[in-house]
Amino acid sequence: MYMSIRPTCLILFIALFTCRALADYDSAHVDYSNGNYEKALPEFLRLAEAGDIKSQFYLGAMYREGKGVAQDYAESLRWYKKAAEQGEPKAEHNVALFYYNGLSVPRDIPTAISWYEKAAAKGYIESQQNPALLYYKGQGIERNLARAIMWWQKAADLGGKRAQHNLGLMYYTGQGVPQDYKLAFQWYKKAAEQGLAESQNSVGVMYHEGQGVEKDLVEAYAWFRLAADGGNETAKLNVSIVESKLDNAGLTSAREKYEKYKVLYHAVDEEKQEN
């Protein structure tokens, strides 16, 4: 009789404890979201010290940004690492950023890449794009175009617009892959349709030149206008060039297409784009 009751009681205790922990986290998160950092802090601390990953992550954020506490990068990294060591991809990404930027630790690109790739393996897009760029540039590590393209491909397949653009550039220039204008156009267009102004300008160029797609000045004009809206200075010049090549009917069609695309693919200023 004793042995049959004890496991049931234990399970009930664990369930009650978990529900309480979730409720405490939810309450702390509401306070954090509302800017009541001083109130959220002790709850996050209690839960984080008990091993709660989300609370550890938010403590990392609070110490990094000085929310409710004095800004302390070392303490921020300590909490991010605790969450990262439990496999939280956003925490792994942020640990990588600390090592990449040398915040509270010596700058260490290989260690940064190691943490990036932990998160990247879990499908975290930013962590796939960042090491790809480091491998491409050979920044703090041996240049490796194959590995850069591998990570850009993974991020691009998941919808990462910067990775899509960079894949387009690789195929356009033939870096690390055979030059292929059709593939370059396809990847540029995917990023362009997500509002990346740089890609919108590239799509415009390919329509203007007839590279990987049939030449079409009406399409070129529409994409250049979108890119110009997003702050791309080259696109602003390209708009003028195409305008000079279109007759009145063509310009009217081009402007109508631009108005249609503006609703669908509105560009964001490139200064605000993801890296």
C-alpha positions in Angstrom: 0.0 0.0 0.0 2.8 2.4 0.9 4.7 1.7 -2.3 1.7 2.3 -4.5 0.8 5.7 -2.9 4.3 7.2 -2.9 4.9 7.5 -6.7 1.4 9.1 -7.2 2.2 11.7 -4.5 5.5 12.4 -6.1 4.0 12.9 -9.5 1.3 15.2 -8.1 4.0 17.3 -6.3 6.0 17.7 -9.5 2.9 18.7 -11.4 2.0 21.3 -8.8 5.5 22.6 -8.7 5.7 22.9 -12.5 2.4 24.8 -12.7 3.6 27.2 -10.0 6.9 27.8 -11.8 5.1 28.5 -15.0 2.7 30.9 -13.3 5.6 32.6 -11.6 7.4 32.9 -15.0 4.4 34.2 -16.7 3.9 36.8 -14.0 7.5 37.9 -14.2 7.4 38.1 -18.0 4.3 40.3 -17.9 6.1 42.6 -15.5 9.1 42.6 -17.9 7.0 43.3 -20.9 5.3 46.2 -19.1 8.6 47.7 -18.1 8.3 46.8 -14.4 11.9 45.5 -14.4 12.4 45.9 -10.6 9.4 43.7 -10.0 10.4 41.1 -12.6 14.0 40.8 -11.4 13.6 38.8 -8.2 11.2 36.3 -9.8 13.5 35.8 -12.8 16.4 35.4 -10.4 14.6 32.8 -8.2 13.5 30.8 -11.3 16.9 31.2 -13.1 18.8 29.9 -10.1 16.5 26.9 -10.1 17.5 26.3 -13.7 14.7 27.9 -15.7 16.1 28.5 -19.2 13.7 31.4 -20.1 14.4 33.2 -16.9 18.1 32.8 -17.4 17.8 34.2 -20.9 15.8 37.3 -19.7 18.3 37.9 -16.9 21.0 38.0 -19.6 18.9 40.6 -21.4 18.3 42.7 -18.3 22.0 42.8 -17.4 23.0 43.5 -21.0 20.6 46.4 -21.4 20.6 47.7 -17.8 16.9 47.1 -17.3 16.1 47.1 -13.6 19.8 46.6 -12.8 23.1 48.3 -13.5 24.4 47.3 -16.9 26.9 44.5 -16.4 28.1 42.6 -19.5 30.0 40.0 -17.5 26.8 39.1 -15.5 24.8 39.2 -18.7 27.1 36.7 -20.3 27.0 34.5 -17.2 23.2 34.1 -17.5 23.2 33.8 -21.2 25.8 31.0 -20.9 23.6 29.1 -18.4 20.7 29.2 -20.8 23.0 28.4 -23.7 24.5 25.4 -21.9 20.9 24.0 -21.7 20.5 24.4 -25.4 18.6 27.6 -25.8 19.4 28.8 -29.4 18.8 32.5 -28.8 21.1 32.4 -25.8 23.7 30.5 -27.8 23.5 33.2 -30.5 24.0 36.0 -27.9 26.9 34.2 -26.3 28.4 34.2 -29.8 27.8 37.9 -30.1 29.7 38.5 -26.8 32.7 36.7 -28.1 32.5 38.3 -31.5 32.3 41.8 -30.1 34.7 41.2 -27.2 32.2 42.2 -24.5 33.5 41.3 -21.0 35.7 38.7 -22.7 38.6 38.9 -25.2 37.4 38.9 -28.8 37.5 35.3 -30.0 36.1 34.6 -33.5 36.5 30.8 -33.4 34.6 30.6 -30.1 32.0 32.9 -31.5 31.6 30.7 -34.6 31.4 27.6 -32.3 28.4 29.2 -30.4 26.8 30.5 -33.6 26.9 27.0 -35.1 25.3 25.4 -32.1 22.3 27.7 -32.6 22.5 27.4 -36.3 22.2 23.6 -36.1 18.8 24.2 -34.4 17.6 26.3 -37.3 18.2 29.8 -35.8 18.4 31.9 -38.9 20.6 34.7 -37.6 23.1 32.2 -36.3 23.3 30.7 -39.7 23.8 34.0 -41.5 26.5 35.4 -39.2 29.1 32.6 -39.4 28.5 32.4 -43.1 29.6 36.0 -43.4 32.7 35.4 -41.3 33.6 32.4 -43.4 33.1 34.4 -46.5 35.3 37.3 -45.3 37.8 35.1 -43.6 37.4 37.2 -40.5 39.4 35.8 -37.6 39.2 32.4 -39.3 40.4 30.8 -42.5 38.2 31.8 -45.5 35.9 29.0 -46.5 33.4 29.8 -49.3 31.9 26.3 -49.2 31.0 26.6 -45.5 29.7 30.1 -46.0 27.5 29.0 -48.8 26.3 26.0 -46.8 25.1 28.2 -44.0 23.6 30.8 -46.3 21.8 28.0 -48.1 20.3 26.7 -44.8 19.2 30.2 -43.7 17.9 31.0 -47.2 15.8 27.8 -47.2 14.3 28.9 -43.9 13.4 32.4 -45.4 16.4 34.4 -44.2 16.3 37.3 -46.7 19.9 38.4 -46.2 21.1 34.9 -46.8 18.9 34.7 -49.9 20.5 37.9 -51.2 24.0 36.6 -50.5 23.3 33.4 -52.3 22.0 35.4 -55.2 25.3 37.3 -55.2 27.3 34.1 -55.1 25.5 32.7 -58.2 25.7 36.1 -59.9 29.4 36.4 -59.5 30.3 32.7 -59.6 32.0 32.7 -56.2 32.2 29.2 -54.7 29.5 28.0 -57.2 29.2 28.0 -61.0 27.9 31.3 -62.3 24.2 30.9 -62.8 22.1 34.0 -63.6 18.8 32.1 -63.3 19.6 30.9 -59.8 20.9 34.4 -58.9 17.7 35.9 -60.1 15.6 33.4 -58.1 17.4 34.1 -54.9 17.5 37.8 -55.3 13.8 37.8 -56.0 12.9 35.8 -52.9 14.8 38.4 -50.8 13.3 41.3 -52.8 9.8 40.0 -52.1 10.6 40.2 -48.4 11.4 43.9 -48.8 15.2 43.8 -48.9 16.0 47.0 -50.9 19.4 45.8 -52.0 17.9 42.7 -53.5 15.1 44.8 -55.1 17.8 46.8 -56.9 19.5 43.6 -58.0 16.3 42.3 -59.4 15.9 45.5 -61.3 19.4 45.2 -62.7 18.7 41.7 -64.0 15.4 42.8 -65.6 17.2 45.8 -67.1 20.1 43.7 -68.5 18.1 40.5 -69.3 20.3 38.4 -67.1 18.6 35.1 -65.9 15.2 36.6 -67.0 13.8 38.1 -70.1 14.6 41.8 -70.4 11.8 44.0 -69.2 12.2 47.7 -68.5 8.7 47.9 -67.0 9.7 45.3 -64.3 13.1 47.0 -63.9 11.5 50.3 -63.2 9.1 48.9 -60.6 11.8 47.1 -58.7 14.2 50.1 -58.9 11.4 52.3 -57.4 10.8 49.9 -54.6 14.5 49.8 -53.8 14.7 53.6 -53.9 11.9 53.8 -51.5 14.0 51.6 -49.2 16.9 54.1 -49.3 19.0 52.4 -51.9 21.0 55.2 -53.5 22.0 53.3 -56.6 18.4 52.4 -57.3 17.4 56.1 -57.3 19.9 56.7 -60.1 18.6 53.6 -61.9 15.0 54.8 -61.8 16.1 57.9 -63.8 18.0 55.8 -66.3 15.0 53.6 -67.0 12.6 56.5 -67.2 14.7 58.0 -70.0 14.3 54.7 -72.0 10.5 54.3 -71.6 7.9 56.0 -73.8 4.8 57.4 -72.3 2.8 54.2 -72.4 5.6 52.2 -71.0 6.2 54.6 -68.2 2.5 54.5 -67.3 2.6 50.7 -67.2 5.8 50.8 -65.1 4.3 53.2 -62.6 1.1 51.0 -62.3 3.3 48.0 -61.7 5.3 49.9 -59.0 2.1 50.8 -57.2 1.0 47.2 -57.2 4.4 45.9 -56.0 4.6 48.7 -53.3 1.6 47.1 -51.6 3.1 43.6 -51.8 6.8 44.1 -51.4 7.3 47.4 -49.6 11.0 48.0 -48.8 12.4 48.8 -45.5 15.2 51.4 -45.2 18.5 49.4 -45.5 19.8 50.9 -42.3 17.1 48.9 -40.5 17.6 45.7 -42.4 18.8 42.5 -40.7 22.5 41.6 -40.9 
